[in-house]
Structure formats: C-alpha cells, structure tokens
C-alpha cells in the first residue's frame, strides 16, 4: 500500500471545497486545503455575499421615495460610498475568519499558497510536495473580458466591490444575472447606468415572460437599456472613458464594467501533468460522481461548468464526501434547482421555463399567469408590478415550473421549490390556504389558465 501524506488534498477554499474538506475530516480522513487568496471563494469575497449587501444598500433609494406616501417626512439623504465599501470589507473579513475556524475545528490543515498538481497523487505548494491519495479541484471561476481595442480599460464585477469612488455614469456590458444585478445596484446608488447587451433581450435561458417583465420594471427604475448593442472600442478621455458602439454612437462614462461571463480557474494548476480532460471553455470533465479521467482526481463547483451556484457546489461536495468516505458512489439530482436574480425588483424561478416545458411536453400544459400592482405601491406612489407564473403538466396536474418577478421573490420561491421537489400538483396549490395580505398567496389563488 502506498504511503500518502494525506487522504484528500483540496485545492480551493470556496464553499464547495471547504464543505468537502470539513465533512471528510469529520469522517476520519486526513485532509489538507490549499488556498492562494481569501477563504470562502467567490461567493463570500466577490460574489453572492457582498453583492447582496450592495443590493440592500441600493434599495434604500426606492424606500425613501415611497416613504412619503406612508406619512414619513424625510430630510435630505446623502449616500457615502466609502462607508458601505469599508463596512462590507469588515463583514467579509469576519466571514473569512469563520471559514478558517470551521476548517480548524474540523481538523483540516490549511495551507496558504498556490497549489499545483505535479502528478496523479502529488501536489506542490510553497516548495513542498504532498503525496495525496485523492485530490479535489474546487478552484471556481474568474470573470472573463473579451479582447478588443481598449478592453484592458474595463473593470469586472471583482473590481466593482473595491472602487475608490462611484462614477457619475457607468456602462455595464452583459446580459446575465451579474450584469442585471449590478445595473440595479449602481442605479440605486445614484449612478446613471447604461446596460448594454449584444442580443435582443437579456437573461437568456430564463422564462420569456420573466425576461420581458424584468426589462419593463428595470427601465421604470431608471436603468437605460441598450439591446443589440456592443462595444467595439474603449478610449480614454479627460474625465473617464468613451465606449464606441457598433451602431456608430458612443457613451462617455466614468467606468466601463464587463459582466460577460466567467471562465473556470485552471491556469497554473498543472493539469497537463495528469490525464484530467478539459472542455474548450476550460471546464473540467467529470463523471456523475465528480471523478475526472484521472481516477485519483475529482472536481466540483464552478470549475466543472454544470450549475454555477454556491448551494450546488456545497451539494456536490456532500455527495463526493459520501463517495469518498463510504465507498458508495453518490450523484447529485440537478432537477428543480431554485435560483434568484437579485435585480430590482427581484426575480426567482424553479423548474422548467415555458419553452423548456413545451419542448418536453408539447401542448400537455396549462399556464397560469398573474400580474398586479404591489400593495406597497398603492400608498408609495410607484407603478411597480409583480409577476407570477405557474407551469402545469395537464395530464398529471404536476407543477413543473414556477416563476416570479417582485419584492422578496427569492424568499417566496424557496418555499415553492420545496413543494415542487415533493411533487406537488396544481390541486395541492389550490387546496393550500394563502396568507393574506401577501404577494405569495397569489400562487395558491390562480385558478384560470391564461
């Protein structure tokens, strides 16, 4: 039997890597984790957590506007960006410490440094080579900016969390949830915000009704949306940058931010020293049990390019833990994964879009839609609309898609996801008594297909 220094060497201390390391160590494996940056990965440092804090901050502008209708007489409000940024930094540092304590209390050895795989069972960090029974790659992803004249002048979402000051105007390029969320953040913080997307409608892959509703609601908030538009060149000007567009126009702004996707972080990992295979986009190829073409090497999370969500990486880590500690190969069920866009207003979904449902079930569907003015808007003086949608397979009465645009959509859809995971039918929804007055009750009172 080979003599190994560790049973599992984890490269990357993000949510998936930390969970796998902790659970494997608690079940008796000798585990080492290597991380070159901050603990917690993308989500804690430059993703979900700081972004949600910024969303909270940016939403106060709308709250102040609506407050007058409820009798509040407010004085002049003033936003201080350094206060938000620095308070956010302190909170992230606190979370970094929690992740460190979790690893330490689980008996995991943490090594700070860049880890490189030098063989199927060998990892080198800081000049030391570890002999490893198994290796887990959980390095996540990093923002990608396409190459074009002046592309080096653009920032990414990573940079946006640490700006010295806010610009008066920003151009955000992209059509995914990161671009849409940051458009709402900057707009809410008082920055004139232009959102550019090369396609005819953003949020490709989401339900069509959700995409169209969000377009209307985001424009009401003041974001200037430019579809079928792309930047051909960025130039430096006296007070910032000029983005030269493919339609011959240009936009001058203090910042240009690209949110055009992320790529797997595999550079410098030494995968060429193994049989590990990668796709053209850099994502690592794994089987149902997260094993690569090199039997001793596994990968989970964003680096495998399946469903790039923090809870998914954690779930994959739990499945891999069971595989490694019990010998029972364990896969993950990727069906009915709920997801939220922390746009303003929020949007959330679980299950199939209408297009996906029609592709699978044809006309064996009943579609229920509801759109209404939120109760809060009646006194607040706004015109924001809530949109809800249920997709039902007619022959089984099973709810196979649930979508919402509106305040607290993520909180509401989480509950819907439990029901759908349990196989709830439309009759189950109809038999459920709603909580009144809430927006959520609309999901159990929609009676007629649209």
Residue pairs with C-beta under 8 A, 6 or more apart in sequence:
2 121
2 131
2 133
3 131
4 121
4 131
4 132
4 133
5 30
5 32
5 130
5 131
5 132
6 30
6 31
6 32
6 109
6 130
6 131
6 132
6 133
7 24
7 29
7 30
7 31
7 132
7 133
7 134
7 324
8 20
8 21
8 24
8 29
8 30
8 31
8 32
8 132
8 133
8 134
8 135
8 136
8 324
9 31
9 32
9 33
9 34
9 115
9 123
9 130
9 132
9 134
9 135
9 136
10 17
10 20
10 21
10 31
10 32
10 33
10 34
10 135
10 136
10 138
11 17
11 34
11 115
11 117
11 123
11 135
11 136
11 137
11 138
11 139
11 269
12 33
12 34
12 35
12 41
12 137
12 138
12 139
12 140
12 301
12 303
13 21
13 33
13 34
13 35
13 39
13 40
13 41
13 99
13 103
13 110
14 40
14 41
14 42
14 43
14 44
14 138
14 139
14 140
14 301
14 313
15 40
15 41
15 43
15 44
15 301
15 310
15 313
15 314
15 317
16 41
16 138
16 300
16 301
16 310
16 313
16 314
16 316
16 317
17 33
17 35
17 41
17 136
17 138
17 300
17 301
17 317
18 33
18 39
18 40
18 41
18 99
18 102
18 103
19 313
19 314
19 317
19 318
19 321
20 136
20 138
20 300
20 317
20 318
20 320
20 321
21 31
21 33
21 103
21 106
21 108
22 102
22 103
22 106
22 108
23 317
23 318
23 321
23 325
24 31
24 321
24 324
24 325
25 31
25 106
25 107
25 108
26 106
26 107
27 321
27 325
28 325
29 324
29 325
31 106
31 107
31 108
31 109
32 108
32 109
32 110
32 111
32 130
32 132
33 103
33 108
33 109
33 110
33 111
34 110
34 111
34 112
34 113
34 114
34 115
34 123
34 125
35 110
35 111
35 112
36 112
36 113
36 114
36 115
37 45
38 44
38 45
38 92
38 96
39 96
39 99
39 100
39 103
39 110
40 49
40 92
40 95
40 96
40 99
41 47
41 140
42 48
42 140
42 141
42 302
43 49
43 310
44 92
44 95
44 96
44 99
45 92
45 96
46 157
46 158
46 161
47 157
47 310
48 310
49 91
49 92
49 95
50 88
50 91
50 92
50 161
51 157
51 181
51 182
51 185
51 342
52 342
53 84
53 88
53 91
54 84
54 88
54 161
54 185
54 189
55 181
55 184
55 185
55 188
55 342
55 344
57 79
57 84
57 185
57 188
57 189
58 184
58 185
58 186
58 187
58 188
58 189
58 344
59 188
59 344
60 77
60 188
61 188
61 189
61 190
62 188
62 221
62 344
62 382
64 74
64 77
65 380
65 381
65 382
66 376
66 377
66 379
66 380
66 381
66 382
67 74
67 380
68 74
68 381
69 379
69 380
69 381
70 379
70 380
79 189
79 190
81 163
81 165
81 166
81 189
82 165
85 161
85 162
85 163
88 161
89 162
100 110
103 110
104 110
111 125
111 126
113 125
113 126
114 125
114 268
115 123
115 124
115 125
115 269
116 123
116 124
116 125
116 268
116 269
116 270
117 123
117 135
117 137
117 269
117 270
117 271
117 273
117 274
117 276
117 297
118 124
118 129
118 270
118 273
119 273
119 274
120 135
120 274
120 275
120 294
120 295
120 296
120 297
121 131
121 132
121 133
121 135
121 296
122 129
122 130
122 131
122 132
123 129
123 130
123 132
123 135
124 130
124 270
132 296
133 296
134 296
134 297
134 298
134 324
135 296
135 297
135 298
136 297
136 298
136 299
136 300
136 320
137 266
137 269
137 271
137 276
137 284
137 292
137 297
137 298
137 299
137 300
137 303
138 299
138 300
138 301
138 303
138 313
138 317
139 264
139 265
139 266
139 269
139 301
139 303
140 264
140 265
140 301
140 302
140 303
141 262
141 263
141 264
141 265
141 302
141 303
141 308
142 158
142 262
142 263
142 265
143 156
143 157
143 158
143 258
143 259
143 261
143 262
144 260
144 261
144 262
144 263
145 151
145 154
145 156
145 258
145 260
146 258
146 260
148 231
148 232
148 233
148 234
149 232
149 233
149 234
150 233
150 234
150 235
150 236
150 241
151 234
151 258
153 234
153 236
153 241
153 256
154 173
154 234
154 256
154 257
154 258
155 255
155 256
155 257
155 258
156 257
156 258
156 259
157 178
157 182
157 257
157 259
159 257
160 182
160 257
163 255
166 186
166 189
166 190
166 191
167 191
167 240
167 253
167 254
167 255
168 191
168 192
168 254
169 191
169 192
169 193
169 194
169 240
169 251
169 252
169 253
169 254
170 186
170 191
170 192
170 193
170 194
170 253
170 254
170 255
170 256
170 257
171 194
171 196
171 231
171 241
171 243
171 251
171 253
171 255
171 256
171 257
172 179
172 182
172 183
172 186
172 193
172 194
172 195
172 196
172 257
172 259
173 179
173 196
173 197
173 230
173 231
173 256
173 257
173 258
173 259
173 260
174 195
174 196
174 197
174 258
174 259
174 260
174 261
175 197
175 198
175 199
175 201
175 202
175 203
175 204
176 202
176 203
176 204
176 259
176 260
176 261
177 203
177 341
177 342
177 343
178 259
179 195
179 197
179 202
179 259
179 260
180 195
180 202
180 203
180 214
180 218
180 341
180 343
181 341
181 342
181 343
182 257
182 259
183 193
183 195
183 218
183 223
183 343
184 218
184 221
184 223
184 342
184 343
184 344
186 193
187 193
187 221
187 222
187 223
187 344
188 221
188 344
192 224
193 222
193 223
193 224
194 223
194 224
194 225
194 226
194 251
194 253
195 202
195 218
195 223
195 224
195 225
195 226
196 226
196 229
196 230
196 231
196 243
196 245
197 225
197 226
197 227
197 228
197 229
198 228
198 229
198 230
199 227
199 228
200 227
200 228
201 211
201 212
201 215
201 227
202 211
202 214
202 215
202 225
202 227
203 210
203 211
203 214
203 341
205 353
206 341
206 347
206 349
206 353
207 349
207 353
207 354
207 355
207 389
207 401
207 403
208 353
208 354
208 355
209 354
209 369
209 387
209 389
209 403
210 347
210 349
210 387
210 389
210 403
210 405
213 347
213 371
213 385
213 387
213 405
214 341
214 343
214 345
214 347
214 405
215 225
216 385
217 345
217 384
217 385
217 405
218 225
218 343
218 344
219 225
220 383
220 384
221 344
226 245
229 245
229 246
229 247
230 245
230 246
231 243
231 244
231 245
231 246
231 256
232 244
232 245
232 246
233 243
233 244
234 241
234 242
234 243
234 244
234 256
235 241
235 242
235 244
236 242
237 252
239 252
239 254
240 252
240 253
240 254
240 255
241 252
241 253
241 254
241 255
241 256
242 250
242 251
242 252
243 250
243 251
243 252
243 253
243 256
244 250
245 251
262 302
262 308
263 281
263 282
264 278
264 281
264 282
264 283
264 284
264 302
264 303
264 304
264 305
265 303
266 278
266 282
266 284
266 303
271 278
271 284
274 292
274 294
274 297
275 292
275 293
275 294
276 284
276 285
276 292
276 293
276 294
276 297
276 299
277 284
277 285
277 292
277 293
278 284
278 285
279 285
279 305
281 305
283 303
283 304
283 305
284 292
284 299
284 303
284 304
284 305
285 292
285 293
285 304
286 292
286 298
286 299
286 300
286 304
288 329
288 331
289 319
289 320
289 323
289 329
289 330
289 331
290 298
290 299
290 300
290 304
290 316
290 319
290 320
290 323
291 297
291 298
292 298
292 299
298 320
300 313
300 316
300 317
300 320
301 308
301 312
301 313
301 316
301 317
302 308
302 313
306 312
306 334
307 334
307 337
309 337
309 339
312 332
312 334
312 337
315 332
316 332
319 330
319 331
319 332
320 330
322 328
322 330
323 329
323 330
336 350
336 351
336 417
336 420
336 421
337 350
337 417
338 348
338 349
338 350
338 413
338 414
338 416
338 417
339 348
339 349
339 350
340 346
340 347
340 348
340 349
340 409
340 410
340 413
341 347
341 348
342 410
345 384
345 386
345 405
345 406
345 407
345 409
346 404
346 405
346 406
346 407
346 408
346 409
346 410
347 403
347 404
347 405
347 409
348 403
348 404
348 409
348 410
348 412
348 413
348 414
349 401
349 402
349 403
349 404
349 413
350 401
350 402
350 413
350 416
350 417
350 420
351 391
351 399
351 400
351 401
351 402
351 420
352 360
352 391
352 400
352 401
353 391
353 401
353 403
354 365
354 367
354 389
354 391
354 401
356 401
357 365
357 391
357 393
357 400
357 401
358 365
361 393
361 400
364 393
364 394
364 395
365 391
365 392
365 393
365 394
366 391
366 392
366 394
366 426
366 449
367 389
367 390
367 391
367 392
367 449
367 450
368 389
368 390
368 391
368 392
368 426
368 446
368 448
368 449
368 450
369 387
369 388
369 389
369 446
369 450
370 386
370 387
370 388
370 389
370 442
370 446
371 385
371 386
371 387
371 388
372 385
372 386
372 442
373 383
373 384
373 385
373 386
374 382
374 384
374 385
374 386
374 406
374 407
374 439
375 437
375 439
376 382
376 407
377 383
377 384
384 406
385 405
385 406
386 404
386 405
386 406
386 407
386 439
386 442
387 403
387 404
387 405
387 406
388 403
388 404
388 406
388 439
388 442
388 443
388 446
389 401
389 402
389 403
389 404
390 399
390 401
390 402
390 426
390 429
390 443
390 446
391 399
391 400
391 401
391 402
391 403
392 398
392 399
392 400
392 425
392 426
393 400
396 425
397 425
397 426
397 427
398 423
398 424
398 425
398 426
399 419
399 420
399 424
399 425
399 426
399 428
399 429
400 420
402 413
402 416
402 417
402 420
402 443
403 413
404 412
404 413
406 439
407 439
408 439
412 439
412 440
412 443
415 440
416 443
419 428
419 429
429 443
429 444
429 446
430 444
430 447
432 444
433 444
434 440
434 441
434 442
434 443
434 444
434 445
435 441
